[in-house]
Amino acid sequence: MNTYTYSYRKDSSNEPIGRVQATGLLEARRNVGVIKRLDIDLVDTLYIIKKLSDHEKQNKKSSR
């Protein structure tokens, strides 16, 4: 399982507003849709979904 973050498409800072665990991007889109109660097409319109890299995961763990 990989971790994916999502942020608002119109937010210029691209600050993540949430995370989901998924095996791939399609499943991540589906999970965000379930969380936000939206259709997958609306998820694509409103949010940017990115895979969290291993480097970013390490930085999150060490900062706590």
Secondary structure as UniProt FT lines:
FT   STRAND          2..8
FT   TURN            9..10
FT   TURN            12..13
FT   STRAND          18..22
FT   HELIX           25..36
FT   HELIX           40..46
FT   STRAND          47..51
FT   HELIX           54..62
//
